[in-house]
């Protein structure tokens, strides 16, 4: 009986030592994993390659929208547009930005022009999801910057402020409409 008690105590002691050792390794492993993660904040820090892309990820994934992505980043709007939304985004292509007078884009990307850049980009975003088939001729829509755009519908084709909508991409937090011009807010 004494021999059985000693064996039981030995097993219990060994199990305890192994348990503590395993816990220590897991804690060290978790601490080193946390230390390896770069410091980021906001929705742009969330990495998810399995879910449907949000409006920012849609733009990032398009080679035709690299200027827009650069502008959204410079205007510090990535986190706002990565949130749940829902958003309707009218996304000008690189060719649309190239139609602006020479030097306009470079000028707007300067830190001192951030407010003007934000105003222009927010003029391309509406809160809510607006399906093209539900838009009517002459309909006005308030944009995030506080100004309105006007839609025209002719022969089933929808334009926004006279600009053609050339493509549609659904996103997890809204819809992206590809447009062939940059929308400029009305001057005040």
C-alpha positions, 0 to 999 in steps of 0.5 A: 500500500505504501508503494502504491501511495508513493507511485501515485504521488510521483505520478501527480508530481510529474503531471504537475511539473509537466503542466506548469512547464507546458503553461510556461511555454504557451505563455512565452509563445503567446508573448512572442507572437504578440510582440511580432504583430506590428502596431496598427489600429482601426479597421485597416489593421484587420486582416481577413482573406476569407470574407468578401472584400469591403469597398477599400479592398475592392479598390486596392485589388483593382489596377485601374484604381491605384490613384484612388487608393493613393488618394484615400490613403493620403486623405486618411479615409481608409479606416472610415471606408473599411467600417461596416457601412453600408456605403455606395462609392463612385470610384474614378479610374486612373484614367479619370484622374488623368483627365484632371488638369496637370498637377491637380492630383499631385497638389491634392496629395500634399499634406496641406491639401488634405481637407480639400482632398477629403472633400472631393473623395467624400463627394464620391461616397453616400451612406447606404446602398443605392442600386442603379435600377432604383435610381430615377432621372433627376434624383438627387442624393446627399453625399458624405461631404454634405453636397448633392449629386444628380442622377440621369437615366436614359435608355436604361443607362445611369449617369451621375452628374453627367458621368458614366457608370461603367461597372459595378462591384458588390462589396461586403460593406456596400457597392462600388460603381466604377466611373470615368470622371472625377466628381468635383463638388460644387464651389461654395 
